[in-house]
């Protein structure tokens, strides 16, 4: 059975269930890199240029980790566009080339191009090109794709119901449903008399759900008695409603989702605060972060904490800022 290695980084948190289903339907073993640790991060930092953003440095480390796992192929898709007239950051478009040019002795890369701004037949052509490495029957490849999409929709529905990507990928949502884990829905409204804070934590899934890079941001907030709302818990319709009155369209898919979630929550949901997490050196993040910060400052009703992550971020500093922010939000709520 051929084995395909998938880095536990970048869009792993958005699409892994679909990727896993697709390959397994074609009789392929899926092998993941280890969870992020100091060795993986240090390896990625050494391989990358200084000005590279943290998420890309991290994927280099995960690819390096997979070199020792005896995989036959590495799956690093070339993601250009995942919706019409919207695009992803250039780092996704050029990622296969960057990995190949920076690293030696790699297994062959499965360079699958996803560009939904093109005609559908072009996408299916690229899909079959990927699938035929493992199965020559086009129908088998198409059925594997259909089942992968079904798996992805199920994953997205779980997140809309109040689970984080990390909980779904680790199977922790089942424990919570059985009452063994954290509180029930993360997006439920506070019951009468309950003073639990509702704080939105917004940013890219690959920053927030990697507990090593985020320094377990979700866990820290929960220990402080916070109900968390994430971008994945806001429906695409609600996100679009959030950005519809902007003067100019946002053409980055994830930037639009973060911005839409922030503005929708500001207008429609009763939240106590927002934590916005960005990567140092990320161009789209710098723009979206600035826009969100300006809009929230004008409103003045909802406190905003702006956190920037890089390989030098210290846990003590993050914890101190979180504690101060939560204390301030609690004081504001109790004084209202």
C-alpha positions in Angstrom: 0.0 0.0 0.0 1.5 3.4 -1.0 1.9 5.9 1.8 1.3 9.7 1.4 2.7 12.1 4.0 0.7 15.2 5.0 2.3 18.0 7.0 0.3 18.9 10.2 0.5 22.6 9.3 -1.2 25.3 7.3 -4.5 24.1 5.7 -4.4 20.8 7.5 -6.8 22.3 10.0 -9.3 23.3 7.2 -9.2 20.3 4.8 -7.5 17.3 6.3 -10.7 15.1 6.7 -11.3 15.5 3.0 -7.7 14.8 2.0 -7.6 11.7 4.3 -10.9 10.4 2.9 -9.9 10.9 -0.7 -6.6 9.0 -0.4 -8.0 6.2 1.7 -10.8 5.6 -0.8 -8.0 5.0 -3.4 -6.2 2.5 -1.1 -3.6 4.9 0.1 -2.2 5.0 3.7 -2.1 8.6 5.1 0.8 9.4 7.3 0.9 12.7 9.4 3.9 14.5 10.6 4.3 14.7 14.4 2.5 17.4 16.3 4.4 20.7 16.4 7.3 20.7 18.9 10.5 22.7 19.4 12.5 20.4 17.1 10.0 20.9 14.3 9.9 24.6 14.7 13.6 25.0 15.0 14.1 22.9 11.8 11.6 25.1 9.9 13.3 28.3 11.1 16.7 27.1 10.0 15.4 26.2 6.5 13.5 29.4 5.9 14.5 32.9 4.9 14.4 35.4 7.8 11.4 37.3 6.3 9.3 34.2 5.9 6.1 34.2 8.0 5.8 31.7 10.9 3.2 29.4 9.3 5.5 28.8 6.3 8.5 28.3 8.5 6.5 25.7 10.4 5.4 23.7 7.3 9.1 23.4 6.4 9.7 21.8 9.8 6.8 19.4 9.3 8.0 18.4 5.8 11.4 17.7 7.3 9.8 15.6 10.0 8.0 13.5 7.3 11.3 12.7 5.6 12.0 10.2 8.3 8.6 8.4 8.1 9.2 6.3 5.0 6.4 7.8 2.9 6.2 7.3 -0.9 4.8 10.8 -1.6 4.3 14.2 0.0 1.0 15.9 -0.4 1.5 19.6 -0.7 -1.3 21.1 -2.8 -1.0 24.3 -4.8 -3.9 26.3 -3.5 -4.8 29.3 -5.7 -8.5 29.8 -5.2 -11.2 27.9 -3.2 -14.1 30.1 -4.3 -15.0 32.2 -7.3 -13.3 35.6 -7.6 -11.4 35.1 -4.3 -7.8 34.0 -3.8 -5.5 32.7 -1.2 -2.2 34.2 0.0 0.7 33.8 -2.6 2.5 31.5 -0.1 -0.1 28.8 -0.8 0.3 29.2 -4.6 4.1 28.8 -4.5 4.4 26.4 -1.6 5.3 23.2 -3.6 8.1 25.1 -5.4 9.4 26.7 -2.2 9.6 23.3 -0.5 11.3 21.6 -3.4 13.9 24.4 -3.8 14.7 24.7 -0.1 14.9 21.0 0.9 16.8 18.1 -0.5 16.2 14.3 -0.5 12.4 14.6 -0.4 10.0 12.0 -1.6 8.1 13.0 -4.8 5.6 15.8 -4.3 1.9 15.4 -5.3 1.5 18.9 -6.7 -2.3 19.2 -6.9 -3.6 22.5 -8.1 -6.8 23.9 -6.7 -8.0 26.9 -8.6 -11.8 27.2 -8.5 -11.6 30.5 -10.4 -11.2 28.4 -13.5 -13.7 26.2 -15.3 -14.8 23.0 -13.4 -13.4 20.8 -16.1 -9.9 22.1 -15.4 -10.3 21.2 -11.7 -11.5 17.7 -12.6 -8.6 17.3 -15.0 -6.1 18.1 -12.2 -8.1 15.9 -9.8 -7.8 12.9 -12.1 -4.1 13.6 -12.7 -3.6 13.3 -8.9 -5.9 10.2 -8.5 -4.5 8.2 -11.4 -1.2 7.8 -9.5 -3.1 5.3 -7.3 -6.1 4.2 -9.5 -6.5 4.3 -13.2 -10.3 4.3 -13.2 -11.7 7.9 -13.5 -15.0 6.8 -11.9 -13.2 5.5 -8.8 -11.3 8.8 -8.5 -14.5 10.9 -8.9 -16.3 8.8 -6.3 -13.4 9.2 -3.9 -13.7 13.0 -4.5 -17.4 13.0 -3.8 -17.0 11.1 -0.6 -14.2 13.4 0.4 -16.5 16.4 -0.1 -19.2 14.7 2.0 -16.6 14.2 4.8 -15.5 17.9 4.6 -19.1 19.1 4.9 -19.6 16.9 8.0 -16.5 18.3 9.5 -17.6 21.9 8.8 -21.0 21.2 10.3 -19.4 20.0 13.5 -17.4 23.3 13.7 -20.6 25.3 13.1 -22.2 23.6 16.0 -19.5 24.9 18.4 -16.4 22.7 18.1 -12.9 23.9 17.2 -11.0 22.2 14.3 -8.5 20.8 16.8 -11.3 19.1 18.8 -12.8 17.6 15.7 -9.5 16.3 14.4 -8.6 14.8 17.7 -12.1 13.3 18.2 -12.6 15.4 21.3 -16.0 16.5 20.2 -17.3 13.1 21.0 -16.1 13.3 24.6 -17.7 16.7 25.0 -21.0 15.4 23.6 -20.8 12.7 26.2 -20.1 15.2 28.9 -16.5 14.2 29.5 -14.8 17.2 28.1 -15.3 20.9 28.2 -18.7 22.7 28.4 -21.3 22.0 25.7 -21.7 24.4 22.8 -19.1 27.1 22.6 -21.5 29.4 20.9 -24.5 29.0 23.2 -25.9 32.2 24.7 -25.3 32.7 28.4 -28.2 31.6 30.6 -30.0 34.0 32.9 -27.8 34.8 35.9 -24.7 33.3 34.3 -21.7 35.7 34.1 -19.5 33.6 31.8 -17.7 35.7 29.3 -18.2 35.2 25.5 -15.0 36.1 23.7 -14.4 35.6 20.0 -10.9 34.4 19.1 -10.3 35.2 15.4 -7.4 34.4 13.1 -6.1 31.8 10.8 -6.9 28.2 11.8 -3.2 27.1 11.4 -2.2 29.7 14.0 -5.0 29.2 16.5 -5.4 25.4 16.4 -1.7 24.5 16.7 -1.5 24.4 20.5 2.4 24.8 20.4 2.4 27.9 18.3 -0.6 29.5 19.9 0.6 28.4 23.3 -2.7 26.7 23.9 -4.6 29.9 23.6 -8.0 28.2 23.7 -7.1 26.2 26.8 -5.9 29.3 28.7 -9.1 31.2 28.0 -11.3 28.3 29.0 -9.4 28.0 32.3 -10.3 31.7 32.9 -14.0 30.8 32.5 -14.4 32.0 28.9 -16.8 30.7 26.2 -15.0 30.8 22.9 -16.3 31.7 19.5 -14.1 31.0 16.5 -14.3 31.9 12.8 -15.3 28.3 12.0 -18.4 28.7 14.2 -19.7 31.6 12.0 -21.6 30.5 8.9 -20.4 31.6 5.5 -23.7 33.5 5.1 -23.1 35.4 8.3 -19.5 36.2 7.3 -20.7 37.6 4.0 -23.3 39.7 5.8 -20.5 41.1 7.9 -18.5 42.4 4.9 -21.3 43.4 2.5 -21.2 47.0 3.5 -17.5 47.5 3.1 -16.5 50.1 0.4 -14.2 47.6 -1.3 -14.3 43.8 -1.6 -11.7 41.7 0.2 -10.3 39.2 -2.3 -8.4 37.0 0.1 -10.7 34.2 1.2 -9.4 33.8 4.7 -9.1 37.5 5.2 -12.7 38.0 4.2 -13.8 35.2 6.6 -11.9 36.8 9.5 -13.1 40.3 8.7 -16.7 39.0 8.1 -16.7 37.1 11.4 -15.4 40.2 13.3 -18.0 42.6 11.8 -20.9 40.1 12.0 -20.2 39.5 15.7 -19.9 43.3 16.3 -23.3 43.9 14.7 -25.4 40.8 15.5 -24.0 38.9 18.5 -23.7 39.9 22.1 -20.0 39.3 22.8 -17.8 40.6 25.6 -14.5 40.9 23.7 -12.4 39.8 20.7 -8.9 38.4 20.6 -7.4 38.9 17.1 -4.3 36.7 16.4 -2.0 37.4 13.4 1.3 36.2 12.1 4.3 38.6 12.2 5.4 39.3 8.6 2.0 38.3 7.0 0.9 40.9 4.4 -2.9 40.0 4.4 -2.9 39.8 8.2 -1.4 43.3 8.6 -4.2 44.8 6.4 -7.1 42.8 7.9 -5.8 43.4 11.4 -5.6 47.1 10.9 -9.1 47.3 9.4 -10.6 45.3 12.3 -8.8 47.3 14.9 -10.0 50.6 13.4 -13.6 49.6 13.2 -13.6 48.2 16.8 -12.0 51.3 18.1 -14.8 53.4 16.6 -17.4 51.3 18.2 -15.8 51.4 21.7 -18.3 48.9 23.1 -16.4 45.7 22.5 -12.7 45.4 23.7 -10.2 44.1 21.3 -6.8 42.4 22.1 -4.3 42.2 19.2 -1.8 39.4 19.5 1.1 38.8 17.0 2.8 35.4 16.8 6.3 34.6 15.7 8.9 32.0 16.7 10.1 34.3 19.4 6.7 34.7 21.1 6.9 33.8 24.8 4.2 32.0 26.7 4.6 34.2 29.8 4.0 37.4 27.8 0.9 35.9 26.1 -0.5 34.7 29.4 0.0 38.1 31.1 -1.8 39.9 28.3 -4.6 37.4 28.2 -5.1 37.6 32.0 -5.1 41.4 31.9 -7.6 41.5 29.0 -10.0 39.0 30.6 -9.8 40.9 33.9 -10.6 44.1 32.0 -13.5 42.5 30.2 -14.9 41.1 33.4 -14.7 44.5 35.1 -16.5 46.1 32.2 -19.2 43.5 32.1 -19.8 43.7 35.9 -19.9 47.5 35.8 -22.5 47.6 33.0 
